[in-house]
Amino acid sequence: MLSNYYRDVQLFRFDERTGEIYILAGEELQIIVPPNQPWRFINEIEF
């Protein structure tokens, strides 16, 4: 979906412990993809 809207994926991270995927696209778009739940946008980076 991100490539269809011409968004560069700046960061892609897979957390082996939780199974979550974190995607930073462009300068503002942040997405969390949990293994067994719908993906969601986040406004701030979670540490």
mmCIF entry with sequence, helices, sheets and N, C-alpha, C, O atoms, coordinates in Angstrom:
data_MODEL
# 
_entry.id   MODEL 
# 
_entity.id                         1 
_entity.type                       polymer 
_entity.pdbx_number_of_molecules   1 
# 
_entity_poly.entity_id                      1 
_entity_poly.type                           'polypeptide(L)' 
_entity_poly.nstd_linkage                   no 
_entity_poly.nstd_monomer                   no 
_entity_poly.pdbx_seq_one_letter_code       MLSNYYRDVQLFRFDERTGEIYILAGEELQIIVPPNQPWRFINEIEF 
_entity_poly.pdbx_seq_one_letter_code_can   MLSNYYRDVQLFRFDERTGEIYILAGEELQIIVPPNQPWRFINEIEF 
_entity_poly.pdbx_strand_id                 A 
# 
loop_
_entity_poly_seq.entity_id 
_entity_poly_seq.num 
_entity_poly_seq.mon_id 
_entity_poly_seq.hetero 
1 1  MET n 
1 2  LEU n 
1 3  SER n 
1 4  ASN n 
1 5  TYR n 
1 6  TYR n 
1 7  ARG n 
1 8  ASP n 
1 9  VAL n 
1 10 GLN n 
1 11 LEU n 
1 12 PHE n 
1 13 ARG n 
1 14 PHE n 
1 15 ASP n 
1 16 GLU n 
1 17 ARG n 
1 18 THR n 
1 19 GLY n 
1 20 GLU n 
1 21 ILE n 
1 22 TYR n 
1 23 ILE n 
1 24 LEU n 
1 25 ALA n 
1 26 GLY n 
1 27 GLU n 
1 28 GLU n 
1 29 LEU n 
1 30 GLN n 
1 31 ILE n 
1 32 ILE n 
1 33 VAL n 
1 34 PRO n 
1 35 PRO n 
1 36 ASN n 
1 37 GLN n 
1 38 PRO n 
1 39 TRP n 
1 40 ARG n 
1 41 PHE n 
1 42 ILE n 
1 43 ASN n 
1 44 GLU n 
1 45 ILE n 
1 46 GLU n 
1 47 PHE n 
# 
_struct_asym.id          A 
_struct_asym.entity_id   1 
# 
_struct_conf.conf_type_id            HELX_P 
_struct_conf.id                      HELX_P1 
_struct_conf.pdbx_PDB_helix_id       AA1 
_struct_conf.beg_label_comp_id       SER 
_struct_conf.beg_label_asym_id       A 
_struct_conf.beg_label_seq_id        3 
_struct_conf.pdbx_beg_PDB_ins_code   ? 
_struct_conf.end_label_comp_id       TYR 
_struct_conf.end_label_asym_id       A 
_struct_conf.end_label_seq_id        5 
_struct_conf.pdbx_end_PDB_ins_code   ? 
_struct_conf.beg_auth_comp_id        SER 
_struct_conf.beg_auth_asym_id        A 
_struct_conf.beg_auth_seq_id         3 
_struct_conf.end_auth_comp_id        TYR 
_struct_conf.end_auth_asym_id        A 
_struct_conf.end_auth_seq_id         5 
_struct_conf.pdbx_PDB_helix_class    5 
_struct_conf.details                 ? 
_struct_conf.pdbx_PDB_helix_length   3 
# 
_struct_conf_type.id          HELX_P 
_struct_conf_type.criteria    ? 
_struct_conf_type.reference   ? 
# 
_struct_sheet.id               AA1 
_struct_sheet.type             ? 
_struct_sheet.number_strands   4 
_struct_sheet.details          ? 
# 
loop_
_struct_sheet_order.sheet_id 
_struct_sheet_order.range_id_1 
_struct_sheet_order.range_id_2 
_struct_sheet_order.offset 
_struct_sheet_order.sense 
AA1 1 2 ? anti-parallel 
AA1 2 3 ? anti-parallel 
AA1 3 4 ? anti-parallel 
# 
loop_
_struct_sheet_range.sheet_id 
_struct_sheet_range.id 
_struct_sheet_range.beg_label_comp_id 
_struct_sheet_range.beg_label_asym_id 
_struct_sheet_range.beg_label_seq_id 
_struct_sheet_range.pdbx_beg_PDB_ins_code 
_struct_sheet_range.end_label_comp_id 
_struct_sheet_range.end_label_asym_id 
_struct_sheet_range.end_label_seq_id 
_struct_sheet_range.pdbx_end_PDB_ins_code 
_struct_sheet_range.beg_auth_comp_id 
_struct_sheet_range.beg_auth_asym_id 
_struct_sheet_range.beg_auth_seq_id 
_struct_sheet_range.end_auth_comp_id 
_struct_sheet_range.end_auth_asym_id 
_struct_sheet_range.end_auth_seq_id 
AA1 1 VAL A 9  ? PHE A 14 ? VAL A 9  PHE A 14 
AA1 2 ILE A 21 ? ALA A 25 ? ILE A 21 ALA A 25 
AA1 3 LEU A 29 ? VAL A 33 ? LEU A 29 VAL A 33 
AA1 4 ARG A 40 ? PHE A 41 ? ARG A 40 PHE A 41 
# 
loop_
_atom_site.group_PDB 
_atom_site.id 
_atom_site.type_symbol 
_atom_site.label_atom_id 
_atom_site.label_alt_id 
_atom_site.label_comp_id 
_atom_site.label_asym_id 
_atom_site.label_entity_id 
_atom_site.label_seq_id 
_atom_site.pdbx_PDB_ins_code 
_atom_site.Cartn_x 
_atom_site.Cartn_y 
_atom_site.Cartn_z 
_atom_site.occupancy 
_atom_site.B_iso_or_equiv 
_atom_site.pdbx_formal_charge 
_atom_site.auth_seq_id 
_atom_site.auth_comp_id 
_atom_site.auth_asym_id 
_atom_site.auth_atom_id 
_atom_site.pdbx_PDB_model_num 
ATOM 1   N N  . MET A 1 1  ? 0.829  -1.192  0.000  1.00 0.00 ? 1  MET A N  1 
ATOM 2   C CA . MET A 1 1  ? 0.000  0.000   0.000  1.00 0.00 ? 1  MET A CA 1 
ATOM 3   C C  . MET A 1 1  ? 0.870  1.252   0.000  1.00 0.00 ? 1  MET A C  1 
ATOM 4   O O  . MET A 1 1  ? 0.565  2.212   -0.707 1.00 0.00 ? 1  MET A O  1 
ATOM 5   N N  . LEU A 1 2  ? 1.948  1.257   0.781  1.00 0.00 ? 2  LEU A N  1 
ATOM 6   C CA . LEU A 1 2  ? 2.791  2.448   0.850  1.00 0.00 ? 2  LEU A CA 1 
ATOM 7   C C  . LEU A 1 2  ? 3.439  2.752   -0.494 1.00 0.00 ? 2  LEU A C  1 
ATOM 8   O O  . LEU A 1 2  ? 3.551  3.915   -0.881 1.00 0.00 ? 2  LEU A O  1 
ATOM 9   N N  . SER A 1 3  ? 3.863  1.719   -1.202 1.00 0.00 ? 3  SER A N  1 
ATOM 10  C CA . SER A 1 3  ? 4.506  1.969   -2.486 1.00 0.00 ? 3  SER A CA 1 
ATOM 11  C C  . SER A 1 3  ? 3.509  2.466   -3.525 1.00 0.00 ? 3  SER A C  1 
ATOM 12  O O  . SER A 1 3  ? 3.900  3.168   -4.458 1.00 0.00 ? 3  SER A O  1 
ATOM 13  N N  . ASN A 1 4  ? 2.235  2.121   -3.389 1.00 0.00 ? 4  ASN A N  1 
ATOM 14  C CA . ASN A 1 4  ? 1.221  2.623   -4.314 1.00 0.00 ? 4  ASN A CA 1 
ATOM 15  C C  . ASN A 1 4  ? 1.017  4.126   -4.172 1.00 0.00 ? 4  ASN A C  1 
ATOM 16  O O  . ASN A 1 4  ? 0.602  4.787   -5.124 1.00 0.00 ? 4  ASN A O  1 
ATOM 17  N N  . TYR A 1 5  ? 1.303  4.667   -3.002 1.00 0.00 ? 5  TYR A N  1 
ATOM 18  C CA . TYR A 1 5  ? 1.158  6.102   -2.755 1.00 0.00 ? 5  TYR A CA 1 
ATOM 19  C C  . TYR A 1 5  ? 2.500  6.825   -2.791 1.00 0.00 ? 5  TYR A C  1 
ATOM 20  O O  . TYR A 1 5  ? 2.609  7.975   -2.367 1.00 0.00 ? 5  TYR A O  1 
ATOM 21  N N  . TYR A 1 6  ? 3.536  6.127   -3.311 1.00 0.00 ? 6  TYR A N  1 
ATOM 22  C CA . TYR A 1 6  ? 4.870  6.707   -3.482 1.00 0.00 ? 6  TYR A CA 1 
ATOM 23  C C  . TYR A 1 6  ? 5.472  7.214   -2.177 1.00 0.00 ? 6  TYR A C  1 
ATOM 24  O O  . TYR A 1 6  ? 6.062  8.293   -2.132 1.00 0.00 ? 6  TYR A O  1 
ATOM 25  N N  . ARG A 1 7  ? 5.319  6.435   -1.130 1.00 0.00 ? 7  ARG A N  1 
ATOM 26  C CA . ARG A 1 7  ? 5.937  6.745   0.159  1.00 0.00 ? 7  ARG A CA 1 
ATOM 27  C C  . ARG A 1 7  ? 7.209  5.917   0.294  1.00 0.00 ? 7  ARG A C  1 
ATOM 28  O O  . ARG A 1 7  ? 7.170  4.694   0.155  1.00 0.00 ? 7  ARG A O  1 
ATOM 29  N N  . ASP A 1 8  ? 8.323  6.565   0.560  1.00 0.00 ? 8  ASP A N  1 
ATOM 30  C CA . ASP A 1 8  ? 9.558  5.835   0.823  1.00 0.00 ? 8  ASP A CA 1 
ATOM 31  C C  . ASP A 1 8  ? 9.498  5.235   2.216  1.00 0.00 ? 8  ASP A C  1 
ATOM 32  O O  . ASP A 1 8  ? 9.130  5.912   3.176  1.00 0.00 ? 8  ASP A O  1 
ATOM 33  N N  . VAL A 1 9  ? 9.859  3.971   2.325  1.00 0.00 ? 9  VAL A N  1 
ATOM 34  C CA . VAL A 1 9  ? 9.942  3.338   3.639  1.00 0.00 ? 9  VAL A CA 1 
ATOM 35  C C  . VAL A 1 9  ? 11.321 3.675   4.202  1.00 0.00 ? 9  VAL A C  1 
ATOM 36  O O  . VAL A 1 9  ? 12.340 3.206   3.695  1.00 0.00 ? 9  VAL A O  1 
ATOM 37  N N  . GLN A 1 10 ? 11.341 4.489   5.252  1.00 0.00 ? 10 GLN A N  1 
ATOM 38  C CA . GLN A 1 10 ? 12.583 4.949   5.848  1.00 0.00 ? 10 GLN A CA 1 
ATOM 39  C C  . GLN A 1 10 ? 13.154 3.935   6.838  1.00 0.00 ? 10 GLN A C  1 
ATOM 40  O O  . GLN A 1 10 ? 14.368 3.764   6.945  1.00 0.00 ? 10 GLN A O  1 
ATOM 41  N N  . LEU A 1 11 ? 12.251 3.267   7.557  1.00 0.00 ? 11 LEU A N  1 
ATOM 42  C CA . LEU A 1 11 ? 12.687 2.328   8.587  1.00 0.00 ? 11 LEU A CA 1 
ATOM 43  C C  . LEU A 1 11 ? 11.695 1.180   8.650  1.00 0.00 ? 11 LEU A C  1 
ATOM 44  O O  . LEU A 1 11 ? 10.482 1.390   8.622  1.00 0.00 ? 11 LEU A O  1 
ATOM 45  N N  . PHE A 1 12 ? 12.218 -0.031  8.735  1.00 0.00 ? 12 PHE A N  1 
ATOM 46  C CA . PHE A 1 12 ? 11.405 -1.228  8.887  1.00 0.00 ? 12 PHE A CA 1 
ATOM 47  C C  . PHE A 1 12 ? 12.051 -2.042  9.996  1.00 0.00 ? 12 PHE A C  1 
ATOM 48  O O  . PHE A 1 12 ? 13.230 -2.386  9.915  1.00 0.00 ? 12 PHE A O  1 
ATOM 49  N N  . ARG A 1 13 ? 11.285 -2.346  11.026 1.00 0.00 ? 13 ARG A N  1 
ATOM 50  C CA . ARG A 1 13 ? 11.850 -3.091  12.162 1.00 0.00 ? 13 ARG A CA 1 
ATOM 51  C C  . ARG A 1 13 ? 10.900 -4.206  12.569 1.00 0.00 ? 13 ARG A C  1 
ATOM 52  O O  . ARG A 1 13 ? 9.695  -3.993  12.708 1.00 0.00 ? 13 ARG A O  1 
ATOM 53  N N  . PHE A 1 14 ? 11.451 -5.390  12.757 1.00 0.00 ? 14 PHE A N  1 
ATOM 54  C CA . PHE A 1 14 ? 10.690 -6.534  13.247 1.00 0.00 ? 14 PHE A CA 1 
ATOM 55  C C  . PHE A 1 14 ? 11.187 -6.881  14.642 1.00 0.00 ? 14 PHE A C  1 
ATOM 56  O O  . PHE A 1 14 ? 12.372 -7.152  14.836 1.00 0.00 ? 14 PHE A O  1 
ATOM 57  N N  . ASP A 1 15 ? 10.281 -6.873  15.609 1.00 0.00 ? 15 ASP A N  1 
ATOM 58  C CA . ASP A 1 15 ? 10.627 -7.225  16.989 1.00 0.00 ? 15 ASP A CA 1 
ATOM 59  C C  . ASP A 1 15 ? 10.343 -8.716  17.174 1.00 0.00 ? 15 ASP A C  1 
ATOM 60  O O  . ASP A 1 15 ? 9.186  -9.130  17.245 1.00 0.00 ? 15 ASP A O  1 
ATOM 61  N N  . GLU A 1 16 ? 11.402 -9.514  17.251 1.00 0.00 ? 16 GLU A N  1 
ATOM 62  C CA . GLU A 1 16 ? 11.248 -10.968 17.394 1.00 0.00 ? 16 GLU A CA 1 
ATOM 63  C C  . GLU A 1 16 ? 10.554 -11.353 18.690 1.00 0.00 ? 16 GLU A C  1 
ATOM 64  O O  . GLU A 1 16 ? 9.850  -12.361 18.744 1.00 0.00 ? 16 GLU A O  1 
ATOM 65  N N  . ARG A 1 17 ? 10.748 -10.562 19.725 1.00 0.00 ? 17 ARG A N  1 
ATOM 66  C CA . ARG A 1 17 ? 10.158 -10.873 21.042 1.00 0.00 ? 17 ARG A CA 1 
ATOM 67  C C  . ARG A 1 17 ? 8.637  -10.752 21.013 1.00 0.00 ? 17 ARG A C  1 
ATOM 68  O O  . ARG A 1 17 ? 7.938  -11.637 21.508 1.00 0.00 ? 17 ARG A O  1 
ATOM 69  N N  . THR A 1 18 ? 8.109  -9.651  20.432 1.00 0.00 ? 18 THR A N  1 
ATOM 70  C CA . THR A 1 18 ? 6.660  -9.417  20.423 1.00 0.00 ? 18 THR A CA 1 
ATOM 71  C C  . THR A 1 18 ? 5.995  -9.817  19.111 1.00 0.00 ? 18 THR A C  1 
ATOM 72  O O  . THR A 1 18 ? 4.779  -10.003 19.066 1.00 0.00 ? 18 THR A O  1 
ATOM 73  N N  . GLY A 1 19 ? 6.774  -9.951  18.051 1.00 0.00 ? 19 GLY A N  1 
ATOM 74  C CA . GLY A 1 19 ? 6.217  -10.267 16.738 1.00 0.00 ? 19 GLY A CA 1 
ATOM 75  C C  . GLY A 1 19 ? 5.669  -9.052  16.010 1.00 0.00 ? 19 GLY A C  1 
ATOM 76  O O  . GLY A 1 19 ? 5.044  -9.193  14.958 1.00 0.00 ? 19 GLY A O  1 
ATOM 77  N N  . GLU A 1 20 ? 5.895  -7.858  16.553 1.00 0.00 ? 20 GLU A N  1 
ATOM 78  C CA . GLU A 1 20 ? 5.388  -6.626  15.932 1.00 0.00 ? 20 GLU A CA 1 
ATOM 79  C C  . GLU A 1 20 ? 6.337  -6.119  14.852 1.00 0.00 ? 20 GLU A C  1 
ATOM 80  O O  . GLU A 1 20 ? 7.553  -6.303  14.920 1.00 0.00 ? 20 GLU A O  1 
ATOM 81  N N  . ILE A 1 21 ? 5.747  -5.484  13.867 1.00 0.00 ? 21 ILE A N  1 
ATOM 82  C CA . ILE A 1 21 ? 6.501  -4.818  12.814 1.00 0.00 ? 21 ILE A CA 1 
ATOM 83  C C  . ILE A 1 21 ? 6.252  -3.329  12.945 1.00 0.00 ? 21 ILE A C  1 
ATOM 84  O O  . ILE A 1 21 ? 5.114  -2.893  13.114 1.00 0.00 ? 21 ILE A O  1 
ATOM 85  N N  . TYR A 1 22 ? 7.331  -2.544  12.865 1.00 0.00 ? 22 TYR A N  1 
ATOM 86  C CA . TYR A 1 22 ? 7.246  -1.086  12.928 1.00 0.00 ? 22 TYR A CA 1 
ATOM 87  C C  . TYR A 1 22 ? 7.713  -0.548  11.581 1.00 0.00 ? 22 TYR A C  1 
ATOM 88  O O  . TYR A 1 22 ? 8.764  -0.947  11.081 1.00 0.00 ? 22 TYR A O  1 
ATOM 89  N N  . ILE A 1 23 ? 6.927  0.364   10.991 1.00 0.00 ? 23 ILE A N  1 
ATOM 90  C CA . ILE A 1 23 ? 7.267  0.955   9.702  1.00 0.00 ? 23 ILE A CA 1 
ATOM 91  C C  . ILE A 1 23 ? 7.213  2.471   9.829  1.00 0.00 ? 23 ILE A C  1 
ATOM 92  O O  . ILE A 1 23 ? 6.229  3.030   10.314 1.00 0.00 ? 23 ILE A O  1 
ATOM 93  N N  . LEU A 1 24 ? 8.281  3.130   9.388  1.00 0.00 ? 24 LEU A N  1 
ATOM 94  C CA . LEU A 1 24 ? 8.307  4.588   9.270  1.00 0.00 ? 24 LEU A CA 1 
ATOM 95  C C  . LEU A 1 24 ? 8.398  4.888   7.785  1.00 0.00 ? 24 LEU A C  1 
ATOM 96  O O  . LEU A 1 24 ? 9.377  4.527   7.132  1.00 0.00 ? 24 LEU A O  1 
ATOM 97  N N  . ALA A 1 25 ? 7.374  5.553   7.246  1.00 0.00 ? 25 ALA A N  1 
ATOM 98  C CA . ALA A 1 25 ? 7.332  5.877   5.822  1.00 0.00 ? 25 ALA A CA 1 
ATOM 99  C C  . ALA A 1 25 ? 7.259  7.385   5.658  1.00 0.00 ? 25 ALA A C  1 
ATOM 100 O O  . ALA A 1 25 ? 6.505  8.062   6.357  1.00 0.00 ? 25 ALA A O  1 
ATOM 101 N N  . GLY A 1 26 ? 8.056  7.909   4.722  1.00 0.00 ? 26 GLY A N  1 
ATOM 102 C CA . GLY A 1 26 ? 8.122  9.354   4.575  1.00 0.00 ? 26 GLY A CA 1 
ATOM 103 C C  . GLY A 1 26 ? 8.729  9.948   5.831  1.00 0.00 ? 26 GLY A C  1 
ATOM 104 O O  . GLY A 1 26 ? 9.593  9.336   6.458  1.00 0.00 ? 26 GLY A O  1 
ATOM 105 N N  . GLU A 1 27 ? 8.286  11.124  6.196  1.00 0.00 ? 27 GLU A N  1 
ATOM 106 C CA . GLU A 1 27 ? 8.805  11.762  7.407  1.00 0.00 ? 27 GLU A CA 1 
ATOM 107 C C  . GLU A 1 27 ? 7.836  11.697  8.571  1.00 0.00 ? 27 GLU A C  1 
ATOM 108 O O  . GLU A 1 27 ? 8.223  11.990  9.702  1.00 0.00 ? 27 GLU A O  1 
ATOM 109 N N  . GLU A 1 28 ? 6.585  11.321  8.330  1.00 0.00 ? 28 GLU A N  1 
ATOM 110 C CA . GLU A 1 28 ? 5.565  11.413  9.369  1.00 0.00 ? 28 GLU A CA 1 
ATOM 111 C C  . GLU A 1 28 ? 4.785  10.133  9.617  1.00 0.00 ? 28 GLU A C  1 
ATOM 112 O O  . GLU A 1 28 ? 4.288  9.935   10.725 1.00 0.00 ? 28 GLU A O  1 
ATOM 113 N N  . LEU A 1 29 ? 4.662  9.277   8.649  1.00 0.00 ? 29 LEU A N  1 
ATOM 114 C CA . LEU A 1 29 ? 3.760  8.135   8.734  1.00 0.00 ? 29 LEU A CA 1 
ATOM 115 C C  . LEU A 1 29 ? 4.409  6.988   9.504  1.00 0.00 ? 29 LEU A C  1 
ATOM 116 O O  . LEU A 1 29 ? 5.419  6.435   9.070  1.00 0.00 ? 29 LEU A O  1 
ATOM 117 N N  . GLN A 1 30 ? 3.823  6.632   10.653 1.00 0.00 ? 30 GLN A N  1 
ATOM 118 C CA . GLN A 1 30 ? 4.325  5.556   11.498 1.00 0.00 ? 30 GLN A CA 1 
ATOM 119 C C  . GLN A 1 30 ? 3.225  4.515   11.682 1.00 0.00 ? 30 GLN A C  1 
ATOM 120 O O  . GLN A 1 30 ? 2.090  4.846   12.022 1.00 0.00 ? 30 GLN A O  1 
ATOM 121 N N  . ILE A 1 31 ? 3.574  3.274   11.457 1.00 0.00 ? 31 ILE A N  1 
ATOM 122 C CA . ILE A 1 31 ? 2.593  2.189   11.517 1.00 0.00 ? 31 ILE A CA 1 
ATOM 123 C C  . ILE A 1 31 ? 3.154  1.055   12.365 1.00 0.00 ? 31 ILE A C  1 
ATOM 124 O O  . ILE A 1 31 ? 4.326  0.697   12.248 1.00 0.00 ? 31 ILE A O  1 
ATOM 125 N N  . ILE A 1 32 ? 2.299  0.494   13.224 1.00 0.00 ? 32 ILE A N  1 
ATOM 126 C CA . ILE A 1 32 ? 2.624  -0.711  14.000 1.00 0.00 ? 32 ILE A CA 1 
ATOM 127 C C  . ILE A 1 32 ? 1.736  -1.835  13.478 1.00 0.00 ? 32 ILE A C  1 
ATOM 128 O O  . ILE A 1 32 ? 0.526  -1.664  13.326 1.00 0.00 ? 32 ILE A O  1 
ATOM 129 N N  . VAL A 1 33 ? 2.349  -2.990  13.205 1.00 0.00 ? 33 VAL A N  1 
ATOM 130 C CA . VAL A 1 33 ? 1.602  -4.155  12.731 1.00 0.00 ? 33 VAL A CA 1 
ATOM 131 C C  . VAL A 1 33 ? 1.802  -5.278  13.744 1.00 0.00 ? 33 VAL A C  1 
ATOM 132 O O  . VAL A 1 33 ? 2.808  -5.986  13.700 1.00 0.00 ? 33 VAL A O  1 
ATOM 133 N N  . PRO A 1 34 ? 0.830  -5.444  14.671 1.00 0.00 ? 34 PRO A N  1 
ATOM 134 C CA . PRO A 1 34 ? 0.921  -6.545  15.639 1.00 0.00 ? 34 PRO A CA 1 
ATOM 135 C C  . PRO A 1 34 ? 0.637  -7.879  14.938 1.00 0.00 ? 34 PRO A C  1 
ATOM 136 O O  . PRO A 1 34 ? 0.002  -7.894  13.884 1.00 0.00 ? 34 PRO A O  1 
ATOM 137 N N  . PRO A 1 35 ? 1.096  -8.990  15.507 1.00 0.00 ? 35 PRO A N  1 
ATOM 138 C CA . PRO A 1 35 ? 0.922  -10.284 14.837 1.00 0.00 ? 35 PRO A CA 1 
ATOM 139 C C  . PRO A 1 35 ? -0.529 -10.755 14.725 1.00 0.00 ? 35 PRO A C  1 
ATOM 140 O O  . PRO A 1 35 ? -0.883 -11.393 13.733 1.00 0.00 ? 35 PRO A O  1 
ATOM 141 N N  . ASN A 1 36 ? -1.371 -10.462 15.708 1.00 0.00 ? 36 ASN A N  1 
ATOM 142 C CA . ASN A 1 36 ? -2.735 -11.003 15.696 1.00 0.00 ? 36 ASN A CA 1 
ATOM 143 C C  . ASN A 1 36 ? -3.804 -9.937  15.864 1.00 0.00 ? 36 ASN A C  1 
ATOM 144 O O  . ASN A 1 36 ? -4.904 -10.226 16.335 1.00 0.00 ? 36 ASN A O  1 
ATOM 145 N N  . GLN A 1 37 ? -3.489 -8.704  15.480 1.00 0.00 ? 37 GLN A N  1 
ATOM 146 C CA . GLN A 1 37 ? -4.438 -7.599  15.610 1.00 0.00 ? 37 GLN A CA 1 
ATOM 147 C C  . GLN A 1 37 ? -4.350 -6.734  14.361 1.00 0.00 ? 37 GLN A C  1 
ATOM 148 O O  . GLN A 1 37 ? -3.390 -6.844  13.599 1.00 0.00 ? 37 GLN A O  1 
ATOM 149 N N  . PRO A 1 38 ? -5.344 -5.872  14.145 1.00 0.00 ? 38 PRO A N  1 
ATOM 150 C CA . PRO A 1 38 ? -5.258 -4.959  13.003 1.00 0.00 ? 38 PRO A CA 1 
ATOM 151 C C  . PRO A 1 38 ? -4.092 -3.980  13.166 1.00 0.00 ? 38 PRO A C  1 
ATOM 152 O O  . PRO A 1 38 ? -3.759 -3.594  14.287 1.00 0.00 ? 38 PRO A O  1 
ATOM 153 N N  . TRP A 1 39 ? -3.476 -3.581  12.057 1.00 0.00 ? 39 TRP A N  1 
ATOM 154 C CA . TRP A 1 39 ? -2.402 -2.594  12.121 1.00 0.00 ? 39 TRP A CA 1 
ATOM 155 C C  . TRP A 1 39 ? -2.986 -1.248  12.517 1.00 0.00 ? 39 TRP A C  1 
ATOM 156 O O  . TRP A 1 39 ? -4.187 -1.016  12.383 1.00 0.00 ? 39 TRP A O  1 
ATOM 157 N N  . ARG A 1 40 ? -2.114 -0.350  13.011 1.00 0.00 ? 40 ARG A N  1 
ATOM 158 C CA . ARG A 1 40 ? -2.587 0.954   13.460 1.00 0.00 ? 40 ARG A CA 1 
ATOM 159 C C  . ARG A 1 40 ? -1.512 2.013   13.214 1.00 0.00 ? 40 ARG A C  1 
ATOM 160 O O  . ARG A 1 40 ? -0.318 1.718   13.170 1.00 0.00 ? 40 ARG A O  1 
ATOM 161 N N  . PHE A 1 41 ? -1.968 3.235   13.058 1.00 0.00 ? 41 PHE A N  1 
ATOM 162 C CA . PHE A 1 41 ? -1.065 4.375   12.952 1.00 0.00 ? 41 PHE A CA 1 
ATOM 163 C C  . PHE A 1 41 ? -0.715 4.845   14.356 1.00 0.00 ? 41 PHE A C  1 
ATOM 164 O O  . PHE A 1 41 ? -1.537 4.741   15.267 1.00 0.00 ? 41 PHE A O  1 
ATOM 165 N N  . ILE A 1 42 ? 0.495  5.361   14.541 1.00 0.00 ? 42 ILE A N  1 
ATOM 166 C CA . ILE A 1 42 ? 0.854  5.966   15.811 1.00 0.00 ? 42 ILE A CA 1 
ATOM 167 C C  . ILE A 1 42 ? 1.374  7.377   15.559 1.00 0.00 ? 42 ILE A C  1 
ATOM 168 O O  . ILE A 1 42 ? 1.938  7.657   14.501 1.00 0.00 ? 42 ILE A O  1 
ATOM 169 N N  . ASN A 1 43 ? 1.185  8.258   16.526 1.00 0.00 ? 43 ASN A N  1 
ATOM 170 C CA . ASN A 1 43 ? 1.582  9.645   16.388 1.00 0.00 ? 43 ASN A CA 1 
ATOM 171 C C  . ASN A 1 43 ? 2.992  9.911   16.889 1.00 0.00 ? 43 ASN A C  1 
ATOM 172 O O  . ASN A 1 43 ? 3.664  10.826  16.413 1.00 0.00 ? 43 ASN A O  1 
ATOM 173 N N  . GLU A 1 44 ? 3.439  9.113   17.845 1.00 0.00 ? 44 GLU A N  1 
ATOM 174 C CA . GLU A 1 44 ? 4.759  9.290   18.415 1.00 0.00 ? 44 GLU A CA 1 
ATOM 175 C C  . GLU A 1 44 ? 5.470  7.956   18.466 1.00 0.00 ? 44 GLU A C  1 
ATOM 176 O O  . GLU A 1 44 ? 4.835  6.907   18.571 1.00 0.00 ? 44 GLU A O  1 
ATOM 177 N N  . ILE A 1 45 ? 6.766  7.996   18.394 1.00 0.00 ? 45 ILE A N  1 
ATOM 178 C CA . ILE A 1 45 ? 7.546  6.767   18.492 1.00 0.00 ? 45 ILE A CA 1 
ATOM 179 C C  . ILE A 1 45 ? 7.431  6.234   19.919 1.00 0.00 ? 45 ILE A C  1 
ATOM 180 O O  . ILE A 1 45 ? 7.644  6.966   20.885 1.00 0.00 ? 45 ILE A O  1 
ATOM 181 N N  . GLU A 1 46 ? 7.092  4.947   20.037 1.00 0.00 ? 46 GLU A N  1 
ATOM 182 C CA . GLU A 1 46 ? 6.964  4.319   21.352 1.00 0.00 ? 46 GLU A CA 1 
ATOM 183 C C  . GLU A 1 46 ? 8.285  3.645   21.708 1.00 0.00 ? 46 GLU A C  1 
ATOM 184 O O  . GLU A 1 46 ? 8.837  2.897   20.901 1.00 0.00 ? 46 GLU A O  1 
ATOM 185 N N  . PHE A 1 47 ? 8.790  3.903   22.901 1.00 0.00 ? 47 PHE A N  1 
ATOM 186 C CA . PHE A 1 47 ? 10.030 3.266   23.353 1.00 0.00 ? 47 PHE A CA 1 
ATOM 187 C C  . PHE A 1 47 ? 9.718  2.266   24.428 1.00 0.00 ? 47 PHE A C  1 
ATOM 188 O O  . PHE A 1 47 ? 10.624 1.616   24.948 1.00 0.00 ? 47 PHE A O  1 
# 
